[in-house]
Amino acid sequence: MSCEFAIKVENISKCFHVYDAPRDRLKQFILPLVRSFLRLNKKKYYREFWALKDVSFEIRKGEIIGVIGGNGAGKSTLLQVICGTLDSTSGTTQVNGRVAALLELGAGFNPEFSGRENIYLNGSILGLSKQEIDARYNEIIDFADIGSFIEQPVKTYSSGMYVRLAFAVQACIEPDILIVDEALAVGDIGFQYKCFKRIERLRDMGTTILMVTHSTGSILEYANRCLVIANGQVIKDTNDVLSAVLTYEKGMVDSQSKPNDLISRYKFSDDCSLEQLKRFQASELNIETSEKRFGSARAIIKSMEVYRADGSSILERPIVKSGEVLRFSFLIWSSENIEEVVLGLSLSKAQGGDVWGDNNLSAGTAIKLREGQCQIEYTVCLPLSASEYLVHCGLSCTSFGKREELDQRRPMQRLRFWTPREQVGVVYSPITINIIDL
């Protein structure tokens, strides 16, 4: 393989045997031998599941590749084959350079060993000498930031501590190839930010990075190439990352149930009684964003739809161009008349920190709810950089100087922005250059 390639995959396929019952495994182990001895036709006691089907691609050194696809598409299986932790049924894989992989929580850790001992264990597995690990040890424990737990058995660690130590070991050894499979979703917001900064540093050093994530905002922000996988096959391999994300998003939107289908499952009527609103608040959550919802439910945000200036829904075209005018349409249900209502809307990055927010009180517009339903619309232009943002909504009221939370929904939805070119920071504001000869 030419040294300019970091990874080369040729015609990879992977088949798993699926057994309907444990006894079928025993049958498959014994009966084919018996049937062969008796010269009877062979019989299979399992079903074949092809996680990968004839997958081929090459990755050059220094590329940052995003791999996206729905659950069960074959992403994790592909990464395990590349790392060598799983053998393919057919095809070949060639890897040029030291690989550091974060495939699953605590992979490669001995639960009985302390964090310090696992650092040396993982380092040696990755081909480092004790002296090389000694030189990086302080950097690793500073990055992991788990305090005195570094001397405790990792079986006592929380999931967040596991991923802190695992990522610190893999990233601080400065690998030639870094492979990350959704592991960063476990860490807290502050640690995720630290991880992404480390990934940026590795990128600047020329490390080849292969990242699997459902966060298409991260793909748009970091990747310079994207693979879209569906049903075990690469359906798109392109340097046009936005095009790949749109392909993935369209598939996800098509497979999702419509909001009306979701509501109908609970058989809610148009009754706006307090009991009804409390039931709705407790039942209707966006699982995909891990939404947290709370409040007295005297009034609730029943739904929020996002539209473009031309009236089309974000559901039809999920990627927002920076600077587009968006209309947020809220359907509010109230169990009674409520004065001095505040409806707030904000966006934050997945790594943490609000990037924008506003409400009717700041805008100088009073909202008074009457019993029943009403619709409120906010129109705004958001010049945000390419990334994925979380949308948070809150409904509250103030009376006699006290604030009452009616319905807080955090986060309620995701929005994905793209920009014509890459910029640093959150605000997308490209410069104009004029060079004057003196």
C-alpha positions as CSV (number, residue, x, y, z in Angstrom):
1,M,0.0,0.0,0.0
2,S,1.3,3.5,-0.8
3,C,2.4,5.3,2.3
4,E,0.1,8.2,1.4
5,F,-2.8,6.1,2.5
6,A,-3.7,5.7,6.2
7,I,-6.5,3.1,5.7
8,K,-7.5,1.0,2.7
9,V,-10.6,-1.2,2.8
10,E,-11.3,-3.5,-0.1
11,N,-14.6,-5.5,-0.6
12,I,-15.2,-5.9,3.1
13,S,-18.3,-8.0,4.1
14,K,-19.2,-9.2,7.5
15,C,-21.9,-11.9,8.3
16,F,-23.2,-12.7,11.7
17,H,-25.0,-15.9,12.6
18,V,-28.3,-15.2,14.4
19,Y,-29.8,-18.1,16.4
20,D,-33.4,-18.1,17.5
21,A,-32.7,-20.2,20.6
22,P,-29.5,-21.3,22.5
23,R,-30.1,-25.0,21.6
24,D,-29.7,-24.0,17.9
25,R,-26.0,-23.2,18.6
26,L,-25.5,-26.7,19.9
27,K,-27.3,-28.2,16.9
28,Q,-25.2,-26.2,14.5
29,F,-22.0,-27.4,16.3
30,I,-22.9,-31.1,16.2
31,L,-25.6,-32.0,13.6
32,P,-23.8,-30.9,10.4
33,L,-21.0,-33.3,11.3
34,V,-23.5,-36.1,11.8
35,R,-25.4,-35.3,8.6
36,S,-22.1,-35.2,6.7
37,F,-21.1,-38.6,8.1
38,L,-24.5,-40.0,7.0
39,R,-24.1,-38.2,3.6
40,L,-27.3,-36.2,4.2
41,N,-27.8,-32.7,2.9
42,K,-26.4,-30.0,5.1
43,K,-28.8,-27.9,7.2
44,K,-28.3,-24.5,8.8
45,Y,-29.7,-23.8,12.2
46,Y,-29.1,-20.0,12.1
47,R,-30.1,-17.0,10.0
48,E,-27.5,-14.9,8.3
49,F,-27.3,-11.2,9.0
50,W,-24.9,-9.2,6.8
51,A,-23.8,-6.2,8.8
52,L,-21.4,-5.1,6.0
53,K,-21.8,-5.8,2.2
54,D,-18.8,-5.3,-0.1
55,V,-17.5,-2.1,1.4
56,S,-14.5,-0.4,-0.3
57,F,-12.8,3.0,0.3
58,E,-9.4,4.6,0.9
59,I,-8.5,7.2,3.4
60,R,-5.5,9.5,2.9
61,K,-3.2,10.5,5.7
62,G,-4.5,13.7,7.5
63,E,-8.1,13.3,6.4
64,I,-10.9,13.8,8.9
65,I,-13.7,11.3,7.9
66,G,-17.2,11.5,9.3
67,V,-19.2,8.3,9.2
68,I,-22.9,8.7,9.6
69,G,-25.9,6.4,9.4
70,G,-28.9,5.1,11.3
71,N,-28.8,2.6,14.2
72,G,-27.8,-0.8,12.8
73,A,-26.4,0.6,9.6
74,G,-23.0,-1.1,10.2
75,K,-20.9,1.8,11.3
76,S,-19.5,0.2,14.5
77,T,-18.9,-3.1,12.8
78,L,-16.9,-1.3,10.1
79,L,-14.7,0.4,12.7
80,Q,-14.1,-2.8,14.6
81,V,-13.0,-4.5,11.4
82,I,-10.6,-1.6,10.7
83,C,-9.2,-1.7,14.2
84,G,-8.7,-5.5,14.0
85,T,-11.0,-6.3,16.9
86,L,-13.4,-8.1,14.5
87,D,-12.5,-10.3,11.5
88,S,-14.4,-9.7,8.3
89,T,-16.1,-12.6,6.5
90,S,-14.5,-11.5,3.2
91,G,-12.3,-8.7,1.9
92,T,-9.1,-7.1,3.1
93,T,-8.1,-4.1,5.3
94,Q,-4.8,-2.4,5.4
95,V,-3.8,0.2,8.0
96,N,-0.7,2.3,7.8
97,G,0.3,3.8,11.2
98,R,-0.4,3.6,14.9
99,V,-4.2,3.3,15.6
100,A,-5.8,4.6,18.8
101,A,-9.5,3.6,19.0
102,L,-12.3,4.6,21.4
103,L,-14.9,2.1,20.2
104,E,-16.9,1.4,23.4
105,L,-16.8,2.4,27.0
106,G,-13.8,1.0,28.8
107,A,-12.7,-1.2,25.9
108,G,-9.3,-2.6,26.8
109,F,-9.5,-1.8,30.5
110,N,-9.0,-4.4,33.2
111,P,-11.7,-3.6,35.7
112,E,-9.5,-4.9,38.6
113,F,-6.6,-2.6,37.7
114,S,-6.4,1.0,38.9
115,G,-6.6,3.9,36.5
116,R,-2.9,4.3,36.6
117,E,-2.2,0.6,35.9
118,N,-4.7,0.8,32.9
119,I,-2.8,3.7,31.5
120,Y,0.3,1.7,31.3
121,L,-1.6,-1.4,30.1
122,N,-3.3,0.5,27.2
123,G,-0.1,2.3,26.4
124,S,1.8,-0.9,26.0
125,I,-1.0,-2.4,23.9
126,L,-0.6,0.6,21.6
127,G,3.1,-0.1,21.2
128,L,4.6,2.5,23.7
129,S,7.5,1.7,25.9
130,K,7.4,2.3,29.6
131,Q,9.6,5.4,29.2
132,E,7.3,6.8,26.5
133,I,4.3,6.3,28.8
134,D,6.1,7.9,31.7
135,A,6.7,11.0,29.5
136,R,3.0,11.3,28.7
137,Y,1.6,10.2,32.1
138,N,1.1,13.6,33.7
139,E,-0.6,14.9,30.5
140,I,-2.9,12.0,30.5
141,I,-4.0,12.3,34.2
142,D,-4.4,16.1,33.8
143,F,-6.6,15.6,30.7
144,A,-8.7,12.9,32.4
145,D,-9.1,15.1,35.5
146,I,-10.5,12.3,37.8
147,G,-8.5,13.2,40.8
148,S,-7.6,10.5,43.4
149,F,-9.7,8.0,41.6
150,I,-6.7,7.4,39.3
151,E,-5.4,5.0,42.0
152,Q,-8.8,3.2,42.4
153,P,-9.9,0.1,40.4
154,V,-11.7,1.2,37.2
155,K,-14.7,-1.0,38.1
156,T,-15.6,1.7,40.7
157,Y,-15.7,4.4,38.0
158,S,-18.8,6.1,36.7
159,S,-19.4,6.0,33.0
160,G,-18.2,9.6,32.7
161,M,-14.9,8.8,34.5
162,Y,-14.5,5.7,32.2
163,V,-14.7,7.8,29.1
164,R,-12.5,10.6,30.5
165,L,-9.7,8.2,31.1
166,A,-10.2,6.2,27.9
167,F,-10.1,9.2,25.7
168,A,-7.2,10.8,27.6
169,V,-5.1,7.7,27.0
170,Q,-6.0,7.4,23.3
171,A,-5.6,11.1,22.5
172,C,-2.5,12.0,24.5
173,I,-0.3,9.3,22.8
174,E,-0.6,11.3,19.6
175,P,-1.6,8.5,17.3
176,D,-1.3,8.4,13.5
177,I,-4.9,7.4,13.3
178,L,-7.7,8.2,15.8
179,I,-11.0,6.3,15.6
180,V,-13.9,7.5,17.8
181,D,-17.3,5.8,17.9
182,E,-19.9,7.9,19.8
183,A,-17.9,7.5,23.0
184,L,-17.8,11.3,23.6
185,A,-21.6,11.3,24.0
186,V,-21.1,9.9,27.5
187,G,-19.0,12.8,28.9
188,D,-20.3,16.0,30.4
189,I,-20.4,19.2,28.4
190,G,-17.2,20.6,29.7
191,F,-15.3,17.4,28.9
192,Q,-16.8,17.2,25.4
193,Y,-15.5,20.6,24.7
194,K,-12.0,19.6,25.9
195,C,-12.2,16.5,23.6
196,F,-13.1,18.5,20.6
197,K,-10.3,20.9,21.2
198,R,-7.9,18.0,21.4
199,I,-9.3,16.6,18.2
200,E,-8.6,20.0,16.6
201,R,-5.0,19.8,17.8
202,L,-4.6,16.3,16.4
203,R,-6.1,17.5,13.1
204,D,-3.6,20.3,13.0
205,M,-0.8,17.8,13.6
206,G,-1.9,15.7,10.6
207,T,-3.5,12.9,12.5
208,T,-6.0,10.9,10.4
209,I,-9.4,10.9,12.3
210,L,-12.3,8.6,11.7
211,M,-15.3,9.6,13.7
212,V,-18.8,8.0,14.0
213,T,-21.4,10.3,15.5
214,H,-25.1,11.1,15.2
215,S,-24.2,14.7,15.7
216,T,-24.1,15.9,12.1
217,G,-23.2,19.4,13.3
218,S,-19.8,17.9,14.5
219,I,-19.5,16.3,11.0
220,L,-20.1,19.6,9.3
221,E,-17.7,21.4,11.6
222,Y,-14.7,19.0,11.6
223,A,-14.9,16.6,8.7
224,N,-13.5,17.2,5.2
225,R,-15.0,14.0,3.9
226,C,-18.1,11.9,4.8
227,L,-19.3,8.4,4.4
228,V,-23.0,7.6,4.7
229,I,-23.8,4.0,5.5
230,A,-27.1,2.3,5.2
231,N,-27.9,-1.4,5.4
232,G,-24.3,-2.4,5.6
233,Q,-23.3,-0.5,2.4
234,V,-21.6,2.9,1.7
235,I,-24.3,4.8,-0.2
236,K,-22.4,8.0,-0.4
237,D,-18.6,8.8,-0.1
238,T,-17.9,12.5,-0.9
239,N,-15.9,15.5,0.0
240,D,-19.1,17.5,-0.2
241,V,-19.9,17.0,3.5
242,L,-23.1,19.0,3.4
243,S,-24.4,16.8,0.6
244,A,-23.7,13.7,2.6
245,V,-25.4,15.1,5.7
246,L,-28.4,16.0,3.6
247,T,-28.6,12.5,2.3
248,Y,-28.5,11.1,5.9
249,E,-31.0,13.7,7.3
250,K,-33.5,13.0,4.5
251,G,-33.3,9.3,5.4
252,M,-33.8,10.0,9.1
253,V,-36.7,12.4,8.5
254,D,-38.4,9.9,6.1
255,S,-38.2,7.2,8.8
256,Q,-39.5,9.3,11.7
257,S,-43.1,9.3,12.7
258,K,-44.9,12.6,12.1
259,P,-45.8,14.7,15.1
260,N,-49.5,14.0,14.7
261,D,-48.8,10.3,14.8
262,L,-46.9,10.7,18.0
263,I,-49.6,12.7,19.7
264,S,-52.4,10.4,18.6
265,R,-50.8,7.5,20.5
266,Y,-51.7,9.2,23.7
267,K,-55.2,10.0,22.5
268,F,-55.2,13.6,23.8
269,S,-58.3,15.6,23.2
270,D,-58.6,19.4,22.8
271,D,-59.4,19.6,26.6
272,C,-57.2,22.2,28.2
273,S,-57.8,21.3,31.8
274,L,-54.8,21.3,34.2
275,E,-54.9,17.5,34.5
276,Q,-54.8,17.1,30.8
277,L,-51.9,19.5,30.4
278,K,-50.0,17.8,33.2
279,R,-50.4,14.4,31.5
280,F,-49.2,15.8,28.2
281,Q,-46.2,17.5,29.8
282,A,-45.2,14.2,31.5
283,S,-45.7,12.1,28.3
284,E,-44.5,14.2,25.4
285,L,-40.7,14.3,25.3
286,N,-38.1,14.4,22.5
287,I,-36.2,11.2,23.2
288,E,-33.6,12.0,20.5
289,T,-32.4,15.1,22.4
290,S,-32.8,13.6,25.9
291,E,-35.3,16.4,26.6
292,K,-35.9,17.4,30.2
293,R,-39.3,19.0,30.9
294,F,-40.7,20.6,34.0
295,G,-43.1,23.3,35.3
296,S,-46.5,23.7,36.9
297,A,-48.2,22.9,33.5
298,R,-50.9,25.6,34.0
299,A,-49.9,26.4,30.4
300,I,-47.6,24.3,28.2
301,I,-45.7,24.5,24.9
302,K,-47.7,21.8,23.1
303,S,-45.6,22.0,19.9
304,M,-43.0,24.0,18.1
305,E,-42.6,24.1,14.3
306,V,-39.7,25.8,12.5
307,Y,-40.4,27.3,9.0
308,R,-38.3,29.1,6.4
309,A,-39.2,32.4,4.8
310,D,-40.8,30.6,1.9
311,G,-43.1,28.7,4.3
312,S,-41.4,25.3,4.0
313,S,-40.9,23.3,7.1
314,I,-37.4,22.4,8.4
315,L,-38.6,18.8,8.4
316,E,-38.6,18.9,4.6
317,R,-35.0,20.3,4.4
318,P,-33.3,19.8,7.7
319,I,-30.1,21.9,7.1
320,V,-30.4,25.7,7.7
321,K,-28.1,28.0,5.8
322,S,-26.5,30.6,8.0
323,G,-28.4,33.9,7.8
324,E,-31.7,32.4,6.7
325,V,-34.8,33.9,8.2
326,L,-36.5,31.4,10.4
327,R,-40.0,31.4,11.9
328,F,-40.6,29.5,15.1
329,S,-44.3,28.7,15.5
330,F,-45.4,27.8,19.0
331,L,-48.8,26.2,19.9
332,I,-49.6,27.1,23.5
333,W,-52.3,25.5,25.6
334,S,-53.4,27.2,28.7
335,S,-55.8,25.8,31.4
336,E,-56.7,29.4,32.6
337,N,-56.1,33.1,32.0
338,I,-52.5,34.0,32.8
339,E,-51.0,37.5,32.8
340,E,-47.4,38.6,32.3
341,V,-46.3,35.5,30.4
342,V,-42.7,35.1,29.2
343,L,-41.9,32.8,26.2
344,G,-38.2,32.3,25.8
345,L,-36.2,30.7,23.0
346,S,-32.5,30.0,23.0
347,L,-29.9,28.0,21.2
348,S,-26.8,26.3,22.6
349,K,-24.0,24.2,21.2
350,A,-24.0,20.5,22.0
351,Q,-20.6,21.0,23.7
352,G,-22.4,23.5,26.0
353,G,-22.9,27.3,26.3
354,D,-25.8,29.4,25.0
355,V,-25.0,31.1,21.7
356,W,-28.3,33.0,21.3
357,G,-31.5,33.7,23.1
358,D,-34.4,36.1,23.3
359,N,-37.9,36.4,24.7
360,N,-41.0,38.6,24.3
361,L,-40.2,40.6,27.6
362,S,-36.9,41.7,26.2
363,A,-38.5,42.5,22.9
364,G,-41.0,44.7,24.6
365,T,-44.1,42.7,23.7
366,A,-46.6,41.6,26.4
367,I,-48.2,38.1,26.2
368,K,-51.4,37.4,28.1
369,L,-52.8,33.9,27.8
370,R,-56.5,33.1,27.8
371,E,-57.9,29.6,28.6
372,G,-57.6,27.4,25.5
373,Q,-55.2,27.4,22.6
374,C,-53.2,30.1,20.9
375,Q,-50.4,30.4,18.4
376,I,-47.3,32.6,18.9
377,E,-44.6,33.1,16.3
378,Y,-41.1,34.4,16.6
379,T,-39.2,35.4,13.4
380,V,-35.4,35.8,13.5
381,C,-32.3,35.7,11.3
382,L,-29.4,33.7,12.8
383,P,-26.0,34.2,11.3
384,L,-24.4,31.1,13.0
385,S,-21.4,29.1,11.9
386,A,-21.8,25.6,10.6
387,S,-22.6,23.3,13.5
388,E,-25.4,21.5,15.3
389,Y,-27.3,23.5,17.9
390,L,-29.9,22.6,20.5
391,V,-33.1,24.5,20.8
392,H,-34.4,25.3,24.3
393,C,-37.9,26.7,25.0
394,G,-39.4,28.0,28.2
395,L,-42.8,29.3,29.3
396,S,-43.1,31.2,32.5
397,C,-45.0,34.0,34.2
398,T,-44.3,36.6,36.8
399,S,-46.7,37.9,39.4
400,F,-46.1,39.9,42.6
401,G,-42.4,39.8,41.8
402,K,-42.2,36.0,41.7
403,R,-41.4,33.8,38.8
404,E,-43.4,30.6,38.1
405,E,-42.1,28.1,35.6
406,L,-45.0,26.9,33.5
407,D,-43.3,24.6,31.0
408,Q,-39.5,24.4,30.4
409,R,-38.4,22.2,27.5
410,R,-34.6,21.7,27.4
411,P,-33.6,20.8,24.7
412,M,-36.7,20.5,22.6
413,Q,-35.2,20.1,19.2
414,R,-32.0,20.2,17.1
415,L,-31.1,22.7,14.3
416,R,-28.2,22.1,11.9
417,F,-26.5,25.1,10.2
418,W,-24.1,25.2,7.3
419,T,-22.0,27.9,5.9
420,P,-20.3,28.3,2.5
421,R,-16.9,28.3,4.1
422,E,-15.3,27.4,7.4
423,Q,-14.9,30.0,10.1
424,V,-13.7,30.1,13.7
425,G,-16.3,30.8,16.5
426,V,-20.1,30.8,16.6
427,V,-21.0,33.8,14.5
428,Y,-20.7,33.5,10.7
429,S,-19.5,36.9,9.4
430,P,-17.1,36.6,6.5
431,I,-14.7,39.3,5.9
432,T,-14.2,41.4,2.7
433,I,-10.6,42.0,1.7
434,N,-9.3,45.0,-0.1
435,I,-5.5,45.2,-0.8
436,I,-4.3,48.7,-1.5
437,D,-0.9,49.2,-3.2
438,L,1.0,52.2,-1.6
